[in-house]
């Protein structure tokens, strides 16, 4: 029966090393071995690719499920598969349902050698990725290295890596030099890089909720001292950034 019907067809979502996420109609049992078929578009050698993997996570998303699994392949084959999927599959526009953390709007300077002029600005950022405003288009699937000005006292620049998963011309581009919104999904981060990114996002989230003084205290820009009439208890200071 399985050979007659073939593997279940899904939509590619994200891949980082041996970890692959895909969108499907049904939930998958944890630790189960499955084979998923992902359609290819514009690839002359095949119309789809069948991938065996062991399920490590399954979460409801929209009308279906976002399933994640481990792909058992050599590093060379994993890289080939990753390039194939990012370049020749149509990824679902999952919107808010697919975001495991909210996007925080903020404009920060970014150095990236893979974009035109090496410089761009963030439009928003989350724990999973960043949207950049660039002066030129960037090909989908491109691996990028980012140096993001963190704008947080004591943290310094964020050095992160990722892959381009979206690139669209901005609708309000009126100058001769067109601008683009480039979406980058973080991947291949060390634990220290992930810790710094998480700390940075917590600071940004606190800024959105607090007033000006609370934001300055959260960022480490203000220290509280004795005031006339007695000390003011502002609670425990925020934890230092991870090293």
ABEGO torsion letter per residue (X at the ends): XAAAAEBBBBBBABBBEABBBBBBABBBBBGBBBBBBBBBBGBAABABBBBBBBBABBBBBEABBBBBBBBBBBAAAAAAAAAAAAAABBBBBAEAAABABBBBBBBBBBBBAABBGGBBBBABBBAABBBBBBABBBBBGBBBBBBBBAGBBGAEBBBBBBBBABBBBBAABABABBBBBBBBBBBGBBAAAAAAAAAAAAAAAAAAABBAAAAAAAAGABBBBBBBGEBBBAEBBBBBBBX
